[in-house]
């Protein structure tokens, strides 16, 4: 029986309080049980075996599932796995937890790790882990590993998130699971009591919660500027001279819209910080809570910046593709024939040449600074710099990027803001609308550089309060040390 001989010998152990003993056992002698034979169970078994643990898998059909698991693990019945294991992973769907009630005597006094997730976000309990704890009151339930995917378990923590959120009402059981996490190469995060399990179960179900507002804002700005540019550059020529410019909609109008969105979104990154600073100056204290909308805005600045970077990159790609269009080639040929027929072969205009050179140069610098901001916002890069370096890049270089992008737009507009022919349907050129918010942000930042304003803001952020007085009580008249009785902080 070579197959039987190849399986590891796993000692039978009596029931009782296992979670106290399990944390003191060596990994080679600790037996980890897994109830369930799905994808997650198979990946978990491979990771546990690679970490040096003995693994026993409980299945309703052991003969059918044995070939799916590593040879070093043992696939047996659920009852036998529950009896042999010191710590048990419950890797079955929560609606099937009730089918494990027959294992209650074998699981009494042992640590159960619930790895299940719900189908939708729950605002109120009980959670799956709490329901499992109600089914097995004599066991110690730990919630964890539900935020780790099967692929991360199989490939190792280097290819996914290293954090494992854990919570339990029993500290010893939680400590034993934390030790197991570290052995597997993950970082355990203690979330407290089992009442936090509902929050942990909701984590994998959120769909970019911090991205919702920035994406909606970017889409709204794109739709607005796209329609605005379409009215000016497509509808107006058709109404006034019956000229069909519909071919501009897929490329040219989109290319003009993306930089508008990018610049406004970049200004929205730094606008909440200015609002917060001026609110603190107005209040004369830093201890007042900001409004909820401003709190959320400040938290989501990174997402606003990345949306701005995406629009800027798309603008650069669309601009590079402009000469590849058939319409651009036809316009170039027609312009050449027109110059030959009019006898003006030399079309060099010094002002336009300089404008385009400056326009492209400043735009490239703005995109380069935006790229640096985007790279620095990555956690892997942010963790390698200290707070002062990170603040310098995100604040100082960020304002430089905003200045370069604003200058890029100003050079694009040049003197067209003063030409009446540019006001189609009495609508101002698009770049005038785009410049309002960035210029307001830059002017607000310059205001904070004023010595009187900047000094007062620094005082406030170091604890000074406009309406607070501290009274120094001196012991007697002989102990005067130069302090006044009342002093403003």
Secondary structure, DSSP 8 states (H G I E B T S, - for coil): -HHHHHS--------S--HHHHTTS-TTT-EEEEE--SHHHHHHHHHHHHTT-EEEEEESSHHHHGGGS-TTSEEEEHHHHHHH-SEEEE-S-GGGGGGGGGGHHHHTTSEEEE----SS--SS---HHHHHHHHTTTSEEEE-STTS-HHHHHH-GGGS--EEEEEES-HHHHHHHHHHHHHHT-EEEE--SGGGHHHHHHHTT--SGGGHHHHHHHHHHHHHHHHHHHIIIIIHHHHHH----GGGTTTHHHHHHHHHHHHHHHHHHHHHHHHHHHHHHHHT-S-S---HHHHHHHHTHHHHHHHHHHHHHHHHHHHHHGGGSHHHHHHHHHHHHHHHHHT------HHHHHHHHHHHHHHHHHHHHHHHHHHHTSHHHHTTS-HHHHHIIIIIIHHHHHHHHHHHHHHHHTTGGG-GGG-BTTB--HHHHHHHHHHHHHHHHHHHTSHHHHHHHHHHHTT--TT-EEE---S-GGG--S--SEEE-
